[in-house]
């Protein structure tokens, strides 16, 4: 007997799974083992593959291998010995434990994972497998009984289908359906010669299975796009919450490959993440960690720290260990710091080949170290550091020059087989920056980090960033962003998060509607709006509050707000959804609004309208007819 946790969709019926998103499927209840394995766990394809492995490795007839659902994931298998005895394999559902055992054998590493609580054994449950909802196990059994080649095709086609699902090219139920379709197509030829003669034949068969899977996936996409009655995205009223999505409501996302920055995915349809950089001395660990905590509270997903000295490099292990969000080390010139950052546990390293002396000598070693550690890198090309030859050739830091530099540096990594990197091509001029990213986006599928470098003081940099990011994100270009301001880093994060909210790329939180004040206003609208904003700054519920300076347009202009006030003659008319509920003196307006707003926010949270522990996006794919 082998057990399955049931993944995130345990107990679901097949009809319930039609609209499952990659983000839902990746949210495994007990562990995360990377995108493919985690998706396989959700479809139970991993359990089908385990049945094949158990039968082949231990020569156990498939009919003697049962699969049962065990949500607690403590008991992993029960094996009957030849003498009739039975042994149970049990361990905590934490993959760090077997990995640690493998690395440390024959010794044991301590404090790797929590031990099993055997006092809870009576609460462990075992349930039958729903083969209709999760047909992957039965499909694997069919392949095991058919031939050696069937099982190879099963695995290859499944990997293609999983990648397509993660890239929003295939619906969730289409994963196993595609695998079955490939097997049906190839069944006759597989049965005709069921055994492999050599490894090369196996490689060729897997390539053929992947090709057929890709063809079926493309055909399925075309059928969806060419349907007579395509699904149209409904009009979103101003007062409605924005769909929580990784797609721009304005345009399909550019197809990019996915990399990981610690647990944060970048590219490949992943939610757009917000980055910032600490301005503390990295060697000052308490100050750096304090600022990282502030950035995290503001909604930051990834943080970068500068590493210009040995003291900074020495501080990285503690910072990485204690930071609540992934840490990127920003390295220039000193290649030894790159290796120290990797060893310290940094989730990624910013390393520019043009800034590393003798990159051709150390570059391959950097790529190997990053690969071994399972981390990604970032190539950053800035107008100010453009190669002199390219500067002269193109007559300055033009979009063509910046892209040529980026391609040159990208190929340095790719030439040694390293592909887990993202690229930024920053410029302080908005138009140049937008044109550069557009050009680079057309040259390959690298994930792109957006930034306007040296954007200026808060007010100017905010305008520049919103213009540049808005233009690119509206075209589906960009996988992660950093707003660059001459201001405290937390302000960068606030601007970035709000920008994504208003682009429909993050859950909308508190929003205020206020009039610009005019000669009709009979209250200090500016002071009133500021007081309400400050009083509700910590509210995460997607509540809209309107502050209007007169009763002429107030309830009408802001009727779609959840709550608002229209003021005049020393009074304020408090309204909800355009309906006046009470009138209060001017000096009570702010307190009344805050009380009611907090009540509404609390009710939204109780009704499940506020994502739990969500500083980043919750993803719901958008269909774009005609694309």
ChimeraX attribute file (.defattr): number of C-alpha atoms within 10 A of each C-alpha:
attribute: neighborCount
match mode: 1-to-1
recipient: residues
	/A:1	14
	/A:2	19
	/A:3	23
	/A:4	24
	/A:5	26
	/A:6	26
	/A:7	25
	/A:8	20
	/A:9	22
	/A:10	18
	/A:11	14
	/A:12	13
	/A:13	13
	/A:14	15
	/A:15	9
	/A:16	11
	/A:17	14
	/A:18	12
	/A:19	13
	/A:20	16
	/A:21	17
	/A:22	22
	/A:23	19
	/A:24	16
	/A:25	21
	/A:26	23
	/A:27	17
	/A:28	19
	/A:29	14
	/A:30	15
	/A:31	15
	/A:32	16
	/A:33	13
	/A:34	11
	/A:35	19
	/A:36	18
	/A:37	17
	/A:38	20
	/A:39	30
	/A:40	23
	/A:41	24
	/A:42	26
	/A:43	27
	/A:44	25
	/A:45	25
	/A:46	21
	/A:47	23
	/A:48	25
	/A:49	21
	/A:50	18
	/A:51	26
	/A:52	23
	/A:53	14
	/A:54	16
	/A:55	18
	/A:56	14
	/A:57	9
	/A:58	8
	/A:59	9
	/A:60	14
	/A:61	14
	/A:62	16
	/A:63	10
	/A:64	8
	/A:65	18
	/A:66	14
	/A:67	18
	/A:68	21
	/A:69	20
	/A:70	22
	/A:71	20
	/A:72	20
	/A:73	22
	/A:74	21
	/A:75	22
	/A:76	19
	/A:77	16
	/A:78	16
	/A:79	14
	/A:80	11
	/A:81	9
	/A:82	7
	/A:83	6
	/A:84	8
	/A:85	8
	/A:86	10
	/A:87	11
	/A:88	12
	/A:89	11
	/A:90	13
	/A:91	18
	/A:92	19
	/A:93	20
	/A:94	18
	/A:95	15
	/A:96	13
	/A:97	20
	/A:98	15
	/A:99	11
	/A:100	16
	/A:101	15
	/A:102	12
	/A:103	12
	/A:104	11
	/A:105	9
	/A:106	8
	/A:107	10
	/A:108	13
	/A:109	13
	/A:110	10
	/A:111	8
	/A:112	15
	/A:113	16
	/A:114	12
	/A:115	12
	/A:116	13
	/A:117	10
	/A:118	10
	/A:119	7
	/A:120	8
	/A:121	12
	/A:122	7
	/A:123	9
	/A:124	13
	/A:125	14
	/A:126	16
	/A:127	15
	/A:128	10
	/A:129	21
	/A:130	17
	/A:131	13
	/A:132	10
	/A:133	19
	/A:134	22
	/A:135	19
	/A:136	26
	/A:137	23
	/A:138	15
	/A:139	20
	/A:140	24
	/A:141	19
	/A:142	15
	/A:143	21
	/A:144	24
	/A:145	14
	/A:146	15
	/A:147	18
	/A:148	19
	/A:149	23
	/A:150	22
	/A:151	20
	/A:152	18
	/A:153	27
	/A:154	27
	/A:155	19
	/A:156	21
	/A:157	27
	/A:158	26
	/A:159	20
	/A:160	21
	/A:161	28
	/A:162	27
	/A:163	17
	/A:164	21
	/A:165	22
	/A:166	23
	/A:167	19
	/A:168	19
	/A:169	16
	/A:170	20
	/A:171	23
	/A:172	24
	/A:173	18
	/A:174	19
	/A:175	26
	/A:176	23
	/A:177	16
	/A:178	25
	/A:179	27
	/A:180	21
	/A:181	16
	/A:182	25
	/A:183	22
	/A:184	10
	/A:185	12
	/A:186	18
	/A:187	18
	/A:188	11
	/A:189	10
	/A:190	18
	/A:191	14
	/A:192	9
	/A:193	12
	/A:194	15
	/A:195	14
	/A:196	13
	/A:197	9
	/A:198	8
	/A:199	9
	/A:200	10
	/A:201	13
	/A:202	17
	/A:203	13
	/A:204	11
	/A:205	20
	/A:206	19
	/A:207	15
	/A:208	17
	/A:209	25
	/A:210	23
	/A:211	16
	/A:212	21
	/A:213	27
	/A:214	18
	/A:215	14
	/A:216	18
	/A:217	22
	/A:218	15
	/A:219	12
	/A:220	17
	/A:221	14
	/A:222	12
	/A:223	11
	/A:224	16
	/A:225	17
	/A:226	13
	/A:227	10
	/A:228	8
	/A:229	9
	/A:230	13
	/A:231	12
	/A:232	10
	/A:233	11
	/A:234	6
	/A:235	7
	/A:236	11
	/A:237	9
	/A:238	10
	/A:239	14
	/A:240	14
	/A:241	16
	/A:242	20
	/A:243	21
	/A:244	21
	/A:245	21
	/A:246	23
	/A:247	28
	/A:248	22
	/A:249	22
	/A:250	14
	/A:251	16
	/A:252	21
	/A:253	22
	/A:254	20
	/A:255	18
	/A:256	22
	/A:257	20
	/A:258	22
	/A:259	21
	/A:260	19
	/A:261	23
	/A:262	18
	/A:263	13
	/A:264	16
	/A:265	18
	/A:266	24
	/A:267	26
	/A:268	22
	/A:269	26
	/A:270	27
	/A:271	24
	/A:272	26
	/A:273	27
	/A:274	26
	/A:275	28
	/A:276	25
	/A:277	26
	/A:278	20
	/A:279	15
	/A:280	17
	/A:281	16
	/A:282	23
	/A:283	19
	/A:284	13
	/A:285	17
	/A:286	14
	/A:287	15
	/A:288	20
	/A:289	20
	/A:290	14
	/A:291	20
	/A:292	29
	/A:293	17
	/A:294	15
	/A:295	26
	/A:296	21
	/A:297	14
	/A:298	20
	/A:299	20
	/A:300	28
	/A:301	25
	/A:302	27
	/A:303	24
	/A:304	21
	/A:305	24
	/A:306	20
	/A:307	24
	/A:308	17
	/A:309	13
	/A:310	13
	/A:311	13
	/A:312	19
	/A:313	22
	/A:314	17
	/A:315	18
	/A:316	26
	/A:317	16
	/A:318	14
	/A:319	24
	/A:320	20
	/A:321	14
	/A:322	13
	/A:323	16
	/A:324	15
	/A:325	21
	/A:326	22
	/A:327	26
	/A:328	29
	/A:329	31
	/A:330	20
	/A:331	23
	/A:332	19
	/A:333	17
	/A:334	16
	/A:335	19
	/A:336	14
	/A:337	22
	/A:338	25
	/A:339	16
	/A:340	17
	/A:341	27
	/A:342	24
	/A:343	14
	/A:344	19
	/A:345	21
	/A:346	25
	/A:347	27
	/A:348	28
	/A:349	26
	/A:350	22
	/A:351	22
	/A:352	21
	/A:353	24
	/A:354	20
	/A:355	15
	/A:356	18
	/A:357	14
	/A:358	12
	/A:359	17
	/A:360	12
	/A:361	10
	/A:362	14
	/A:363	19
	/A:364	17
	/A:365	14
	/A:366	21
	/A:367	21
	/A:368	14
	/A:369	16
	/A:370	23
	/A:371	16
	/A:372	10
	/A:373	15
	/A:374	15
	/A:375	21
	/A:376	24
	/A:377	27
	/A:378	22
	/A:379	21
	/A:380	20
	/A:381	23
	/A:382	20
	/A:383	21
	/A:384	11
	/A:385	13
	/A:386	20
	/A:387	19
	/A:388	10
	/A:389	10
	/A:390	17
	/A:391	17
	/A:392	12
	/A:393	11
	/A:394	14
	/A:395	10
	/A:396	15
	/A:397	24
	/A:398	19
	/A:399	24
	/A:400	17
	/A:401	22
	/A:402	31
	/A:403	22
	/A:404	18
	/A:405	21
	/A:406	23
	/A:407	15
	/A:408	13
	/A:409	18
	/A:410	21
	/A:411	13
	/A:412	16
	/A:413	21
	/A:414	13
	/A:415	10
	/A:416	13
	/A:417	13
	/A:418	19
	/A:419	19
	/A:420	23
	/A:421	25
	/A:422	26
	/A:423	23
	/A:424	26
	/A:425	25
	/A:426	25
	/A:427	24
	/A:428	20
	/A:429	15
	/A:430	22
	/A:431	14
	/A:432	20
	/A:433	26
	/A:434	24
	/A:435	16
	/A:436	22
	/A:437	26
	/A:438	17
	/A:439	15
	/A:440	22
	/A:441	20
	/A:442	9
	/A:443	11
	/A:444	12
	/A:445	16
	/A:446	23
	/A:447	27
	/A:448	25
	/A:449	26
	/A:450	27
	/A:451	28
	/A:452	30
	/A:453	23
	/A:454	15
	/A:455	22
	/A:456	18
	/A:457	13
	/A:458	18
	/A:459	12
	/A:460	12
	/A:461	23
	/A:462	22
	/A:463	16
	/A:464	24
	/A:465	28
	/A:466	19
	/A:467	15
	/A:468	22
	/A:469	27
	/A:470	18
	/A:471	15
	/A:472	18
	/A:473	24
	/A:474	18
	/A:475	16
	/A:476	19
	/A:477	26
	/A:478	26
	/A:479	27
	/A:480	23
	/A:481	24
	/A:482	24
	/A:483	30
	/A:484	28
	/A:485	25
	/A:486	15
	/A:487	14
	/A:488	14
	/A:489	23
	/A:490	22
	/A:491	19
	/A:492	26
	/A:493	28
	/A:494	17
	/A:495	23
	/A:496	26
	/A:497	30
	/A:498	20
	/A:499	19
	/A:500	24
	/A:501	20
	/A:502	15
	/A:503	19
	/A:504	22
	/A:505	28
	/A:506	28
	/A:507	27
	/A:508	25
	/A:509	21
	/A:510	19
	/A:511	21
	/A:512	19
	/A:513	16
	/A:514	21
	/A:515	19
	/A:516	12
	/A:517	15
	/A:518	10
	/A:519	7
	/A:520	11
	/A:521	19
	/A:522	17
	/A:523	20
	/A:524	11
	/A:525	20
	/A:526	14
	/A:527	10
	/A:528	17
	/A:529	22
	/A:530	14
	/A:531	15
	/A:532	20
	/A:533	19
	/A:534	9
	/A:535	17
	/A:536	19
	/A:537	12
	/A:538	11
	/A:539	16
	/A:540	21
	/A:541	23
	/A:542	22
	/A:543	22
	/A:544	22
	/A:545	28
	/A:546	28
	/A:547	31
	/A:548	29
	/A:549	28
	/A:550	25
	/A:551	19
	/A:552	14
	/A:553	13
	/A:554	22
	/A:555	26
	/A:556	13
	/A:557	15
	/A:558	27
	/A:559	18
	/A:560	19
	/A:561	23
	/A:562	19
	/A:563	27
	/A:564	32
	/A:565	31
	/A:566	27
	/A:567	27
	/A:568	19
	/A:569	12
	/A:570	11
	/A:571	20
	/A:572	27
	/A:573	23
	/A:574	24
	/A:575	24
	/A:576	20
	/A:577	18
	/A:578	19
	/A:579	14
	/A:580	15
	/A:581	10
	/A:582	12
	/A:583	17
	/A:584	15
	/A:585	14
	/A:586	16
	/A:587	11
	/A:588	12
	/A:589	22
	/A:590	19
	/A:591	13
	/A:592	17
	/A:593	22
	/A:594	18
	/A:595	12
	/A:596	15
	/A:597	24
	/A:598	16
	/A:599	12
	/A:600	17
	/A:601	19
	/A:602	17
	/A:603	14
	/A:604	16
	/A:605	16
	/A:606	10
	/A:607	9
	/A:608	11
	/A:609	14
	/A:610	19
	/A:611	16
	/A:612	9
	/A:613	6
	/A:614	12
	/A:615	19
	/A:616	21
	/A:617	22
	/A:618	18
	/A:619	21
	/A:620	19
	/A:621	20
	/A:622	20
	/A:623	18
	/A:624	17
	/A:625	15
	/A:626	8
	/A:627	9
